[in-house]
């Protein structure tokens, strides 16, 4: 089921933008992002920021074991 999210602020590649609509397709992928949009019945969320990948490692602990 496709859905739309609307946030008052979102951190996009070109910086902070206001009134951002994010379209999400049926499988959960981001289908589009548009700034400066009215909410038009989209699900409202507070602030959107990109996810941070978990890039930490426990490799330095191996020699201690």
N, C-alpha and C positions, 0 to 999 in steps of 0.2 A: 504494500500500500504506500504510494507516494505521499509525501507530506512536505509542508513548508514550515520553516522556523523563522521568526522575526525577532531581532535583537536591537535594543536601543543603541548599543555599541558593539563593534567587533574589530578584532585585530586582524587585518588583512595584509597581504604582502606589501602593499603600498602605504601602510600605517593604519592608524585608528580611523574607522569610518562610522558614520551615524546611520541609524534606520536601515539596517541590513537584513535582507531576506535571503535565506538559504533554502534551495530546493533539494530535496532528498528523494532519490528514485526508489523503486520497489524493492531493490536488494540492499538498500542502506548506503549507497554511494552518494556523494555530493554531486548533484547534477548541474547546479548553477548558484552563483552568488551575485547579488546586485545590491549596491548601496543606494541610499536615498529613496527608499521605497516605503509607502504606507503599509501598515500591517495587513490589511485586506483579509482578515480572518485567519491568518497564519497563527500557529502556536507561538505565544510570546515567551521568550526566555530573557534573562537579565543581560549578561554579557557573554560574547563568544570569543574564545581564544583558541589557537591551534593546540592540539595535543602534543605532549612532549614524549618522545620515544624513551623507553627504558634502556639506556645504553651502559648501565653500570656492570661491573664484572666482579666476580669473586676469585678470579684467577690469582691475584697476589696472595690469597690465603692458602693456596695449595701447598706451597713449600713449608708453611707452618704446621700443616697437618701431620 
